[in-house]
Amino acid sequence: MTALLQDQPIVQQAYGQYQQFNRDEKMRALDEAHQRFLNDQASDIAEARNNGKSERNIEIARSMRNDGVDLHVISKYTGLSSVEIERLS
């Protein structure tokens, strides 16, 4: 690391700030809380997207079922099980 710092004043400055940040318990705690928040937010967004896809697949399966499409075909294209599809009627 010292070889990198030797000829790069900006890298030296950034490394100094990084070290200072790591010594500050409050800043580290805030950073950890922020990272947890971002992870939770990403999980919530992913879950919402999956639920949206699931609801859309249910609507599609219901329409296909009403049109008389075979259960195996509906299952193949929606990812729903035959039991789930039969419950839609």
N, CA, C and O atoms as a CHARMM CRD file, in Angstrom:
* protein
*
  356
    1    1 MET  N      0.82100  -1.18500   0.00000 PROA 1      0.00000
    2    1 MET  CA     0.00000   0.00000   0.00000 PROA 1      0.00000
    3    1 MET  C      0.87100   1.25600   0.00000 PROA 1      0.00000
    4    1 MET  O      0.51100   2.27600  -0.58800 PROA 1      0.00000
    5    2 THR  N      1.99400   1.16800   0.65400 PROA 2      0.00000
    6    2 THR  CA     2.84900   2.35600   0.72600 PROA 2      0.00000
    7    2 THR  C      3.37600   2.75300  -0.64700 PROA 2      0.00000
    8    2 THR  O      3.58000   3.94000  -0.90200 PROA 2      0.00000
    9    3 ALA  N      3.60300   1.78600  -1.53900 PROA 3      0.00000
   10    3 ALA  CA     4.07100   2.10400  -2.89200 PROA 3      0.00000
   11    3 ALA  C      3.01800   2.91200  -3.63700 PROA 3      0.00000
   12    3 ALA  O      3.35500   3.83100  -4.38400 PROA 3      0.00000
   13    4 LEU  N      1.76400   2.58200  -3.44300 PROA 4      0.00000
   14    4 LEU  CA     0.67500   3.32800  -4.08000 PROA 4      0.00000
   15    4 LEU  C      0.58500   4.74600  -3.53200 PROA 4      0.00000
   16    4 LEU  O      0.33600   5.69500  -4.27600 PROA 4      0.00000
   17    5 LEU  N      0.78400   4.87800  -2.25600 PROA 5      0.00000
   18    5 LEU  CA     0.63900   6.17600  -1.59800 PROA 5      0.00000
   19    5 LEU  C      1.79000   7.12100  -1.90600 PROA 5      0.00000
   20    5 LEU  O      1.63900   8.34000  -1.83200 PROA 5      0.00000
   21    6 GLN  N      2.91900   6.56400  -2.24500 PROA 6      0.00000
   22    6 GLN  CA     4.13400   7.34800  -2.38500 PROA 6      0.00000
   23    6 GLN  C      4.01600   8.45100  -3.44000 PROA 6      0.00000
   24    6 GLN  O      4.41800   9.58700  -3.18900 PROA 6      0.00000
   25    7 ASP  N      3.48100   8.13400  -4.59400 PROA 7      0.00000
   26    7 ASP  CA     3.46400   9.09900  -5.69500 PROA 7      0.00000
   27    7 ASP  C      2.07700   9.65500  -5.99400 PROA 7      0.00000
   28    7 ASP  O      1.90400  10.36500  -6.98400 PROA 7      0.00000
   29    8 GLN  N      1.10700   9.35600  -5.17700 PROA 8      0.00000
   30    8 GLN  CA    -0.26900   9.76000  -5.45500 PROA 8      0.00000
   31    8 GLN  C     -0.85400  10.55000  -4.28500 PROA 8      0.00000
   32    8 GLN  O     -1.38500   9.94700  -3.35300 PROA 8      0.00000
   33    9 PRO  N     -0.77100  11.87100  -4.30600 PROA 9      0.00000
   34    9 PRO  CA    -1.28400  12.65100  -3.17300 PROA 9      0.00000
   35    9 PRO  C     -2.78300  12.47800  -2.95900 PROA 9      0.00000
   36    9 PRO  O     -3.24800  12.49300  -1.82000 PROA 9      0.00000
   37   10 ILE  N     -3.53900  12.31700  -4.02900 PROA 10     0.00000
   38   10 ILE  CA    -4.99300  12.13200  -3.87300 PROA 10     0.00000
   39   10 ILE  C     -5.28700  10.80500  -3.19700 PROA 10     0.00000
   40   10 ILE  O     -6.17400  10.71800  -2.34800 PROA 10     0.00000
   41   11 VAL  N     -4.54500   9.77200  -3.57300 PROA 11     0.00000
   42   11 VAL  CA    -4.72200   8.45800  -2.94300 PROA 11     0.00000
   43   11 VAL  C     -4.30000   8.53500  -1.48100 PROA 11     0.00000
   44   11 VAL  O     -4.94700   7.93900  -0.61900 PROA 11     0.00000
   45   12 GLN  N     -3.22400   9.26100  -1.19200 PROA 12     0.00000
   46   12 GLN  CA    -2.78900   9.45200   0.19900 PROA 12     0.00000
   47   12 GLN  C     -3.89400  10.11300   1.01300 PROA 12     0.00000
   48   12 GLN  O     -4.20000   9.68800   2.12700 PROA 12     0.00000
   49   13 GLN  N     -4.48300  11.14800   0.44800 PROA 13     0.00000
   50   13 GLN  CA    -5.54900  11.87000   1.14800 PROA 13     0.00000
   51   13 GLN  C     -6.76000  10.96300   1.37200 PROA 13     0.00000
   52   13 GLN  O     -7.32800  10.94100   2.46400 PROA 13     0.00000
   53   14 ALA  N     -7.15000  10.22100   0.34600 PROA 14     0.00000
   54   14 ALA  CA    -8.29700   9.31700   0.47200 PROA 14     0.00000
   55   14 ALA  C     -8.02200   8.23900   1.51100 PROA 14     0.00000
   56   14 ALA  O     -8.89700   7.91200   2.31300 PROA 14     0.00000
   57   15 TYR  N     -6.82300   7.69000   1.50300 PROA 15     0.00000
   58   15 TYR  CA    -6.46800   6.66100   2.47700 PROA 15     0.00000
   59   15 TYR  C     -6.47600   7.22000   3.89600 PROA 15     0.00000
   60   15 TYR  O     -6.90600   6.54300   4.82900 PROA 15     0.00000
   61   16 GLY  N     -6.00500   8.44300   4.05700 PROA 16     0.00000
   62   16 GLY  CA    -6.03400   9.08100   5.38200 PROA 16     0.00000
   63   16 GLY  C     -7.46100   9.27300   5.87100 PROA 16     0.00000
   64   16 GLY  O     -7.75800   9.03400   7.04200 PROA 16     0.00000
   65   17 GLN  N     -8.33200   9.69800   4.98700 PROA 17     0.00000
   66   17 GLN  CA    -9.74000   9.87200   5.36600 PROA 17     0.00000
   67   17 GLN  C    -10.38700   8.52800   5.67400 PROA 17     0.00000
   68   17 GLN  O    -11.20600   8.42500   6.58700 PROA 17     0.00000
   69   18 TYR  N    -10.02200   7.50500   4.91800 PROA 18     0.00000
   70   18 TYR  CA   -10.53300   6.15800   5.17200 PROA 18     0.00000
   71   18 TYR  C    -10.10300   5.66900   6.55400 PROA 18     0.00000
   72   18 TYR  O    -10.91200   5.11600   7.30000 PROA 18     0.00000
   73   19 GLN  N     -8.85300   5.86900   6.88700 PROA 19     0.00000
   74   19 GLN  CA    -8.36700   5.46000   8.20400 PROA 19     0.00000
   75   19 GLN  C     -9.07700   6.23600   9.31400 PROA 19     0.00000
   76   19 GLN  O     -9.45000   5.66200  10.33700 PROA 19     0.00000
   77   20 GLN  N     -9.25900   7.52400   9.11000 PROA 20     0.00000
   78   20 GLN  CA    -9.95600   8.35000  10.09800 PROA 20     0.00000
   79   20 GLN  C    -11.39500   7.86300  10.26500 PROA 20     0.00000
   80   20 GLN  O    -11.90100   7.77100  11.38300 PROA 20     0.00000
   81   21 PHE  N    -12.03300   7.56100   9.17400 PROA 21     0.00000
   82   21 PHE  CA   -13.40600   7.05300   9.21200 PROA 21     0.00000
   83   21 PHE  C    -13.47500   5.75200  10.00800 PROA 21     0.00000
   84   21 PHE  O    -14.37400   5.57100  10.82900 PROA 21     0.00000
   85   22 ASN  N    -12.53000   4.85000   9.76800 PROA 22     0.00000
   86   22 ASN  CA   -12.52900   3.55900  10.46300 PROA 22     0.00000
   87   22 ASN  C    -12.28600   3.69400  11.96200 PROA 22     0.00000
   88   22 ASN  O    -12.71500   2.83600  12.73300 PROA 22     0.00000
   89   23 ARG  N    -11.61100   4.74900  12.38400 PROA 23     0.00000
   90   23 ARG  CA   -11.36300   4.95700  13.81900 PROA 23     0.00000
   91   23 ARG  C    -12.57900   5.57300  14.52200 PROA 23     0.00000
   92   23 ARG  O    -12.68100   5.50700  15.74700 PROA 23     0.00000
   93   24 ASP  N    -13.48200   6.16000  13.77200 PROA 24     0.00000
   94   24 ASP  CA   -14.64600   6.84300  14.34400 PROA 24     0.00000
   95   24 ASP  C    -15.81000   5.85000  14.47700 PROA 24     0.00000
   96   24 ASP  O    -16.44800   5.48600  13.48900 PROA 24     0.00000
   97   25 GLU  N    -16.07100   5.42300  15.72300 PROA 25     0.00000
   98   25 GLU  CA   -17.11100   4.41900  15.95600 PROA 25     0.00000
   99   25 GLU  C    -18.49100   4.89200  15.51700 PROA 25     0.00000
  100   25 GLU  O    -19.26900   4.11000  14.97000 PROA 25     0.00000
  101   26 LYS  N    -18.79900   6.16000  15.75100 PROA 26     0.00000
  102   26 LYS  CA   -20.11400   6.68700  15.35800 PROA 26     0.00000
  103   26 LYS  C    -20.28900   6.64900  13.84600 PROA 26     0.00000
  104   26 LYS  O    -21.35600   6.29100  13.34700 PROA 26     0.00000
  105   27 MET  N    -19.24600   7.01700  13.12600 PROA 27     0.00000
  106   27 MET  CA   -19.32700   7.00200  11.66300 PROA 27     0.00000
  107   27 MET  C    -19.47400   5.57700  11.14300 PROA 27     0.00000
  108   27 MET  O    -20.24400   5.32900  10.21600 PROA 27     0.00000
  109   28 ARG  N    -18.74100   4.64500  11.73600 PROA 28     0.00000
  110   28 ARG  CA   -18.86400   3.24700  11.31800 PROA 28     0.00000
  111   28 ARG  C    -20.26200   2.72400  11.59900 PROA 28     0.00000
  112   28 ARG  O    -20.83600   2.01000  10.77600 PROA 28     0.00000
  113   29 ALA  N    -20.81800   3.07600  12.76200 PROA 29     0.00000
  114   29 ALA  CA   -22.17000   2.63400  13.10400 PROA 29     0.00000
  115   29 ALA  C    -23.19000   3.22500  12.13300 PROA 29     0.00000
  116   29 ALA  O    -24.11400   2.53500  11.70200 PROA 29     0.00000
  117   30 LEU  N    -23.02100   4.49300  11.79300 PROA 30     0.00000
  118   30 LEU  CA   -23.91900   5.11300  10.81600 PROA 30     0.00000
  119   30 LEU  C    -23.80400   4.43900   9.45700 PROA 30     0.00000
  120   30 LEU  O    -24.81100   4.20400   8.78900 PROA 30     0.00000
  121   31 ASP  N    -22.58400   4.13200   9.05000 PROA 31     0.00000
  122   31 ASP  CA   -22.37800   3.45800   7.76800 PROA 31     0.00000
  123   31 ASP  C    -23.01600   2.07600   7.77000 PROA 31     0.00000
  124   31 ASP  O    -23.65600   1.68500   6.79300 PROA 31     0.00000
  125   32 GLU  N    -22.84800   1.34300   8.84900 PROA 32     0.00000
  126   32 GLU  CA   -23.45400   0.01200   8.94100 PROA 32     0.00000
  127   32 GLU  C    -24.97100   0.10600   8.90200 PROA 32     0.00000
  128   32 GLU  O    -25.62400  -0.70600   8.24600 PROA 32     0.00000
  129   33 ALA  N    -25.53700   1.08200   9.59400 PROA 33     0.00000
  130   33 ALA  CA   -26.99300   1.27600   9.57400 PROA 33     0.00000
  131   33 ALA  C    -27.46600   1.63400   8.16400 PROA 33     0.00000
  132   33 ALA  O    -28.50300   1.15700   7.70200 PROA 33     0.00000
  133   34 HSD  N    -26.69600   2.47200   7.50100 PROA 34     0.00000
  134   34 HSD  CA   -27.05300   2.85200   6.13100 PROA 34     0.00000
  135   34 HSD  C    -26.98800   1.63800   5.19800 PROA 34     0.00000
  136   34 HSD  O    -27.86100   1.46100   4.34800 PROA 34     0.00000
  137   35 GLN  N    -25.96700   0.81400   5.35500 PROA 35     0.00000
  138   35 GLN  CA   -25.85000  -0.38700   4.52400 PROA 35     0.00000
  139   35 GLN  C    -27.00500  -1.35200   4.78800 PROA 35     0.00000
  140   35 GLN  O    -27.52700  -1.95700   3.85100 PROA 35     0.00000
  141   36 ARG  N    -27.41100  -1.50300   6.05400 PROA 36     0.00000
  142   36 ARG  CA   -28.56900  -2.35000   6.36700 PROA 36     0.00000
  143   36 ARG  C    -29.83200  -1.79300   5.72800 PROA 36     0.00000
  144   36 ARG  O    -30.64400  -2.54100   5.18500 PROA 36     0.00000
  145   37 PHE  N    -29.99400  -0.46100   5.79700 PROA 37     0.00000
  146   37 PHE  CA   -31.14200   0.18300   5.17600 PROA 37     0.00000
  147   37 PHE  C    -31.17100  -0.09700   3.67700 PROA 37     0.00000
  148   37 PHE  O    -32.21600  -0.45200   3.13100 PROA 37     0.00000
  149   38 LEU  N    -30.02700   0.06000   3.01000 PROA 38     0.00000
  150   38 LEU  CA   -29.96800  -0.18000   1.56600 PROA 38     0.00000
  151   38 LEU  C    -30.27300  -1.63600   1.22100 PROA 38     0.00000
  152   38 LEU  O    -30.96400  -1.91400   0.24100 PROA 38     0.00000
  153   39 ASN  N    -29.75600  -2.56600   2.03100 PROA 39     0.00000
  154   39 ASN  CA   -30.04600  -3.98700   1.80300 PROA 39     0.00000
  155   39 ASN  C    -31.52300  -4.28300   2.00500 PROA 39     0.00000
  156   39 ASN  O    -32.12400  -5.00400   1.20900 PROA 39     0.00000
  157   40 ASP  N    -32.11500  -3.73400   3.06300 PROA 40     0.00000
  158   40 ASP  CA   -33.54200  -3.93100   3.31100 PROA 40     0.00000
  159   40 ASP  C    -34.37400  -3.34500   2.17500 PROA 40     0.00000
  160   40 ASP  O    -35.34500  -3.95300   1.72500 PROA 40     0.00000
  161   41 GLN  N    -33.98800  -2.17400   1.72500 PROA 41     0.00000
  162   41 GLN  CA   -34.71000  -1.52200   0.64400 PROA 41     0.00000
  163   41 GLN  C    -34.63100  -2.36800  -0.63300 PROA 41     0.00000
  164   41 GLN  O    -35.63600  -2.54200  -1.32300 PROA 41     0.00000
  165   42 ALA  N    -33.45700  -2.88600  -0.94500 PROA 42     0.00000
  166   42 ALA  CA   -33.29300  -3.72800  -2.13500 PROA 42     0.00000
  167   42 ALA  C    -34.12300  -5.00000  -2.01400 PROA 42     0.00000
  168   42 ALA  O    -34.71600  -5.45500  -2.99200 PROA 42     0.00000
  169   43 SER  N    -34.16700  -5.57400  -0.81500 PROA 43     0.00000
  170   43 SER  CA   -34.97800  -6.77500  -0.59100 PROA 43     0.00000
  171   43 SER  C    -36.46100  -6.46900  -0.76500 PROA 43     0.00000
  172   43 SER  O    -37.19600  -7.24600  -1.37500 PROA 43     0.00000
  173   44 ASP  N    -36.89300  -5.33800  -0.22800 PROA 44     0.00000
  174   44 ASP  CA   -38.30100  -4.94100  -0.36900 PROA 44     0.00000
  175   44 ASP  C    -38.67300  -4.73100  -1.82400 PROA 44     0.00000
  176   44 ASP  O    -39.75200  -5.13800  -2.25400 PROA 44     0.00000
  177   45 ILE  N    -37.79700  -4.10400  -2.58000 PROA 45     0.00000
  178   45 ILE  CA   -38.06000  -3.86300  -4.00400 PROA 45     0.00000
  179   45 ILE  C    -38.13200  -5.18700  -4.75500 PROA 45     0.00000
  180   45 ILE  O    -39.02400  -5.38600  -5.58000 PROA 45     0.00000
  181   46 ALA  N    -37.19700  -6.09200  -4.47500 PROA 46     0.00000
  182   46 ALA  CA   -37.19800  -7.39800  -5.13800 PROA 46     0.00000
  183   46 ALA  C    -38.45900  -8.18100  -4.79500 PROA 46     0.00000
  184   46 ALA  O    -39.05500  -8.81700  -5.66300 PROA 46     0.00000
  185   47 GLU  N    -38.85900  -8.13400  -3.54200 PROA 47     0.00000
  186   47 GLU  CA   -40.07500  -8.84100  -3.12200 PROA 47     0.00000
  187   47 GLU  C    -41.30100  -8.25500  -3.80700 PROA 47     0.00000
  188   47 GLU  O    -42.17500  -8.99800  -4.25300 PROA 47     0.00000
  189   48 ALA  N    -41.37400  -6.94300  -3.89400 PROA 48     0.00000
  190   48 ALA  CA   -42.50200  -6.29400  -4.55500 PROA 48     0.00000
  191   48 ALA  C    -42.55900  -6.67800  -6.03200 PROA 48     0.00000
  192   48 ALA  O    -43.63600  -6.93000  -6.57300 PROA 48     0.00000
  193   49 ARG  N    -41.39700  -6.72100  -6.67700 PROA 49     0.00000
  194   49 ARG  CA   -41.36300  -7.12900  -8.09200 PROA 49     0.00000
  195   49 ARG  C    -41.83100  -8.57000  -8.24600 PROA 49     0.00000
  196   49 ARG  O    -42.61100  -8.88400  -9.14500 PROA 49     0.00000
  197   50 ASN  N    -41.35000  -9.44600  -7.36200 PROA 50     0.00000
  198   50 ASN  CA   -41.76400 -10.85200  -7.44500 PROA 50     0.00000
  199   50 ASN  C    -43.25200 -10.99900  -7.20400 PROA 50     0.00000
  200   50 ASN  O    -43.91700 -11.77500  -7.88900 PROA 50     0.00000
  201   51 ASN  N    -43.78700 -10.25800  -6.23000 PROA 51     0.00000
  202   51 ASN  CA   -45.22500 -10.32800  -5.97700 PROA 51     0.00000
  203   51 ASN  C    -46.00600  -9.81600  -7.17300 PROA 51     0.00000
  204   51 ASN  O    -47.04600 -10.37600  -7.52200 PROA 51     0.00000
  205   52 GLY  N    -45.52200  -8.77100  -7.79700 PROA 52     0.00000
  206   52 GLY  CA   -46.17900  -8.23900  -8.98900 PROA 52     0.00000
  207   52 GLY  C    -46.18800  -9.24400 -10.12000 PROA 52     0.00000
  208   52 GLY  O    -47.19000  -9.39400 -10.82000 PROA 52     0.00000
  209   53 LYS  N    -45.06800  -9.93400 -10.30100 PROA 53     0.00000
  210   53 LYS  CA   -44.99300 -10.96100 -11.33800 PROA 53     0.00000
  211   53 LYS  C    -45.93400 -12.10500 -11.00900 PROA 53     0.00000
  212   53 LYS  O    -46.60200 -12.64100 -11.89200 PROA 53     0.00000
  213   54 SER  N    -45.98600 -12.48000  -9.72700 PROA 54     0.00000
  214   54 SER  CA   -46.85300 -13.57600  -9.31700 PROA 54     0.00000
  215   54 SER  C    -48.31400 -13.23200  -9.57700 PROA 54     0.00000
  216   54 SER  O    -49.07400 -14.05400 -10.08900 PROA 54     0.00000
  217   55 GLU  N    -48.69900 -12.00900  -9.21900 PROA 55     0.00000
  218   55 GLU  CA   -50.08100 -11.59700  -9.43800 PROA 55     0.00000
  219   55 GLU  C    -50.41100 -11.57800 -10.92800 PROA 55     0.00000
  220   55 GLU  O    -51.50100 -11.98000 -11.33500 PROA 55     0.00000
  221   56 ARG  N    -49.47300 -11.11400 -11.72800 PROA 56     0.00000
  222   56 ARG  CA   -49.68700 -11.09000 -13.18200 PROA 56     0.00000
  223   56 ARG  C    -49.78600 -12.50500 -13.72500 PROA 56     0.00000
  224   56 ARG  O    -50.61800 -12.77800 -14.59000 PROA 56     0.00000
  225   57 ASN  N    -48.94100 -13.41900 -13.22700 PROA 57     0.00000
  226   57 ASN  CA   -49.00300 -14.81400 -13.66800 PROA 57     0.00000
  227   57 ASN  C    -50.32800 -15.45700 -13.29000 PROA 57     0.00000
  228   57 ASN  O    -50.85600 -16.28000 -14.03700 PROA 57     0.00000
  229   58 ILE  N    -50.86100 -15.09000 -12.14500 PROA 58     0.00000
  230   58 ILE  CA   -52.15500 -15.62500 -11.72500 PROA 58     0.00000
  231   58 ILE  C    -53.25200 -15.13100 -12.66200 PROA 58     0.00000
  232   58 ILE  O    -54.12900 -15.90100 -13.05200 PROA 58     0.00000
  233   59 GLU  N    -53.20500 -13.86200 -13.02000 PROA 59     0.00000
  234   59 GLU  CA   -54.19300 -13.32300 -13.95800 PROA 59     0.00000
  235   59 GLU  C    -54.10300 -14.02000 -15.31200 PROA 59     0.00000
  236   59 GLU  O    -55.12200 -14.36500 -15.91100 PROA 59     0.00000
  237   60 ILE  N    -52.88800 -14.22300 -15.78400 PROA 60     0.00000
  238   60 ILE  CA   -52.68600 -14.90200 -17.06800 PROA 60     0.00000
  239   60 ILE  C    -53.18900 -16.33500 -16.98800 PROA 60     0.00000
  240   60 ILE  O    -53.87100 -16.80600 -17.89800 PROA 60     0.00000
  241   61 ALA  N    -52.85400 -17.03400 -15.90200 PROA 61     0.00000
  242   61 ALA  CA   -53.28600 -18.42400 -15.72900 PROA 61     0.00000
  243   61 ALA  C    -54.80700 -18.51200 -15.67300 PROA 61     0.00000
  244   61 ALA  O    -55.40000 -19.42400 -16.24800 PROA 61     0.00000
  245   62 ARG  N    -55.42700 -17.57800 -14.99000 PROA 62     0.00000
  246   62 ARG  CA   -56.88900 -17.57300 -14.89600 PROA 62     0.00000
  247   62 ARG  C    -57.51200 -17.39700 -16.29100 PROA 62     0.00000
  248   62 ARG  O    -58.46500 -18.09100 -16.64500 PROA 62     0.00000
  249   63 SER  N    -56.97100 -16.48200 -17.05900 PROA 63     0.00000
  250   63 SER  CA   -57.48700 -16.26000 -18.41400 PROA 63     0.00000
  251   63 SER  C    -57.27200 -17.48800 -19.29500 PROA 63     0.00000
  252   63 SER  O    -58.16100 -17.88900 -20.04600 PROA 63     0.00000
  253   64 MET  N    -56.09700 -18.06900 -19.19500 PROA 64     0.00000
  254   64 MET  CA   -55.81100 -19.27300 -19.99600 PROA 64     0.00000
  255   64 MET  C    -56.72600 -20.41400 -19.59100 PROA 64     0.00000
  256   64 MET  O    -57.22500 -21.15100 -20.44100 PROA 64     0.00000
  257   65 ARG  N    -56.94300 -20.55800 -18.30000 PROA 65     0.00000
  258   65 ARG  CA   -57.83400 -21.62600 -17.78300 PROA 65     0.00000
  259   65 ARG  C    -59.24900 -21.41300 -18.30200 PROA 65     0.00000
  260   65 ARG  O    -59.90700 -22.36200 -18.72900 PROA 65     0.00000
  261   66 ASN  N    -59.72000 -20.16600 -18.26400 PROA 66     0.00000
  262   66 ASN  CA   -61.06300 -19.85600 -18.76500 PROA 66     0.00000
  263   66 ASN  C    -61.18600 -20.10200 -20.26400 PROA 66     0.00000
  264   66 ASN  O    -62.27700 -20.37800 -20.76200 PROA 66     0.00000
  265   67 ASP  N    -60.06400 -20.00200 -20.98800 PROA 67     0.00000
  266   67 ASP  CA   -60.06400 -20.25800 -22.42900 PROA 67     0.00000
  267   67 ASP  C    -59.87100 -21.72800 -22.75600 PROA 67     0.00000
  268   67 ASP  O    -59.84300 -22.10700 -23.92700 PROA 67     0.00000
  269   68 GLY  N    -59.73800 -22.56600 -21.72000 PROA 68     0.00000
  270   68 GLY  CA   -59.64100 -24.00900 -21.92300 PROA 68     0.00000
  271   68 GLY  C    -58.24400 -24.52600 -22.23800 PROA 68     0.00000
  272   68 GLY  O    -58.09700 -25.63600 -22.75000 PROA 68     0.00000
  273   69 VAL  N    -57.23300 -23.74700 -21.94300 PROA 69     0.00000
  274   69 VAL  CA   -55.85600 -24.18300 -22.18900 PROA 69     0.00000
  275   69 VAL  C    -55.49500 -25.27900 -21.18700 PROA 69     0.00000
  276   69 VAL  O    -55.87400 -25.21300 -20.01800 PROA 69     0.00000
  277   70 ASP  N    -54.76000 -26.28600 -21.65700 PROA 70     0.00000
  278   70 ASP  CA   -54.34000 -27.41400 -20.82600 PROA 70     0.00000
  279   70 ASP  C    -53.53000 -26.93900 -19.61500 PROA 70     0.00000
  280   70 ASP  O    -52.72400 -26.01400 -19.72000 PROA 70     0.00000
  281   71 LEU  N    -53.75500 -27.58900 -18.45800 PROA 71     0.00000
  282   71 LEU  CA   -53.07700 -27.21000 -17.21400 PROA 71     0.00000
  283   71 LEU  C    -51.55700 -27.25500 -17.33900 PROA 71     0.00000
  284   71 LEU  O    -50.86300 -26.38800 -16.80800 PROA 71     0.00000
  285   72 HSD  N    -51.03800 -28.26500 -18.04200 PROA 72     0.00000
  286   72 HSD  CA   -49.57900 -28.38700 -18.17500 PROA 72     0.00000
  287   72 HSD  C    -49.00300 -27.22400 -18.97900 PROA 72     0.00000
  288   72 HSD  O    -47.90400 -26.75100 -18.69000 PROA 72     0.00000
  289   73 VAL  N    -49.72800 -26.77200 -19.96500 PROA 73     0.00000
  290   73 VAL  CA   -49.27700 -25.63200 -20.76900 PROA 73     0.00000
  291   73 VAL  C    -49.29800 -24.36100 -19.91200 PROA 73     0.00000
  292   73 VAL  O    -48.35600 -23.56900 -19.93900 PROA 73     0.00000
  293   74 ILE  N    -50.37500 -24.17800 -19.15800 PROA 74     0.00000
  294   74 ILE  CA   -50.47000 -23.00000 -18.27300 PROA 74     0.00000
  295   74 ILE  C    -49.33000 -23.01500 -17.26400 PROA 74     0.00000
  296   74 ILE  O    -48.69100 -21.99200 -17.02000 PROA 74     0.00000
  297   75 SER  N    -49.08200 -24.18000 -16.68400 PROA 75     0.00000
  298   75 SER  CA   -48.02600 -24.31800 -15.68800 PROA 75     0.00000
  299   75 SER  C    -46.66200 -23.99700 -16.30100 PROA 75     0.00000
  300   75 SER  O    -45.83600 -23.32700 -15.68000 PROA 75     0.00000
  301   76 LYS  N    -46.43800 -24.47300 -17.50700 PROA 76     0.00000
  302   76 LYS  CA   -45.16600 -24.24900 -18.18500 PROA 76     0.00000
  303   76 LYS  C    -44.89200 -22.75900 -18.38100 PROA 76     0.00000
  304   76 LYS  O    -43.76600 -22.30200 -18.18700 PROA 76     0.00000
  305   77 TYR  N    -45.90300 -22.01400 -18.75800 PROA 77     0.00000
  306   77 TYR  CA   -45.70000 -20.61100 -19.09800 PROA 77     0.00000
  307   77 TYR  C    -45.88000 -19.63400 -17.92900 PROA 77     0.00000
  308   77 TYR  O    -45.41900 -18.49500 -18.00000 PROA 77     0.00000
  309   78 THR  N    -46.54000 -20.06700 -16.86700 PROA 78     0.00000
  310   78 THR  CA   -46.74100 -19.16300 -15.72500 PROA 78     0.00000
  311   78 THR  C    -45.89700 -19.52800 -14.51600 PROA 78     0.00000
  312   78 THR  O    -45.68600 -18.69600 -13.63400 PROA 78     0.00000
  313   79 GLY  N    -45.41100 -20.76400 -14.46600 PROA 79     0.00000
  314   79 GLY  CA   -44.63200 -21.20000 -13.31500 PROA 79     0.00000
  315   79 GLY  C    -45.49900 -21.62200 -12.14300 PROA 79     0.00000
  316   79 GLY  O    -44.98000 -21.97300 -11.08300 PROA 79     0.00000
  317   80 LEU  N    -46.81900 -21.59300 -12.32000 PROA 80     0.00000
  318   80 LEU  CA   -47.72600 -22.03000 -11.26200 PROA 80     0.00000
  319   80 LEU  C    -47.88700 -23.53200 -11.32600 PROA 80     0.00000
  320   80 LEU  O    -47.77800 -24.12100 -12.40200 PROA 80     0.00000
  321   81 SER  N    -48.14600 -24.16600 -10.18800 PROA 81     0.00000
  322   81 SER  CA   -48.38200 -25.60200 -10.17600 PROA 81     0.00000
  323   81 SER  C    -49.79600 -25.90900 -10.66400 PROA 81     0.00000
  324   81 SER  O    -50.65600 -25.02800 -10.69600 PROA 81     0.00000
  325   82 SER  N    -50.02500 -27.15200 -11.04000 PROA 82     0.00000
  326   82 SER  CA   -51.36500 -27.55900 -11.49100 PROA 82     0.00000
  327   82 SER  C    -52.39700 -27.34400 -10.39500 PROA 82     0.00000
  328   82 SER  O    -53.52600 -26.94000 -10.67200 PROA 82     0.00000
  329   83 VAL  N    -52.01500 -27.61300  -9.15100 PROA 83     0.00000
  330   83 VAL  CA   -52.92700 -27.42600  -8.02500 PROA 83     0.00000
  331   83 VAL  C    -53.30600 -25.94500  -7.89900 PROA 83     0.00000
  332   83 VAL  O    -54.47700 -25.61600  -7.70900 PROA 83     0.00000
  333   84 GLU  N    -52.31700 -25.05900  -8.00500 PROA 84     0.00000
  334   84 GLU  CA   -52.59800 -23.61700  -7.92400 PROA 84     0.00000
  335   84 GLU  C    -53.53000 -23.19600  -9.05000 PROA 84     0.00000
  336   84 GLU  O    -54.44500 -22.40100  -8.83600 PROA 84     0.00000
  337   85 ILE  N    -53.30700 -23.71600 -10.22800 PROA 85     0.00000
  338   85 ILE  CA   -54.13300 -23.34800 -11.38200 PROA 85     0.00000
  339   85 ILE  C    -55.55600 -23.85100 -11.21200 PROA 85     0.00000
  340   85 ILE  O    -56.50600 -23.14000 -11.54000 PROA 85     0.00000
  341   86 GLU  N    -55.71600 -25.07200 -10.70100 PROA 86     0.00000
  342   86 GLU  CA   -57.06600 -25.61600 -10.49200 PROA 86     0.00000
  343   86 GLU  C    -57.84900 -24.78600  -9.47800 PROA 86     0.00000
  344   86 GLU  O    -59.07000 -24.67700  -9.58700 PROA 86     0.00000
  345   87 ARG  N    -57.18100 -24.21300  -8.51600 PROA 87     0.00000
  346   87 ARG  CA   -57.84300 -23.38500  -7.50700 PROA 87     0.00000
  347   87 ARG  C    -58.35500 -22.05800  -8.07000 PROA 87     0.00000
  348   87 ARG  O    -59.18700 -21.40000  -7.44400 PROA 87     0.00000
  349   88 LEU  N    -57.86600 -21.66400  -9.23700 PROA 88     0.00000
  350   88 LEU  CA   -58.25200 -20.39400  -9.81300 PROA 88     0.00000
  351   88 LEU  C    -59.65900 -20.39600 -10.38900 PROA 88     0.00000
  352   88 LEU  O    -60.25100 -19.33000 -10.55500 PROA 88     0.00000
  353   89 SER  N    -60.19600 -21.53300 -10.69100 PROA 89     0.00000
  354   89 SER  CA   -61.52300 -21.59400 -11.33400 PROA 89     0.00000
  355   89 SER  C    -62.62800 -21.12200 -10.44000 PROA 89     0.00000
  356   89 SER  O    -63.79000 -21.11700 -10.84500 PROA 89     0.00000
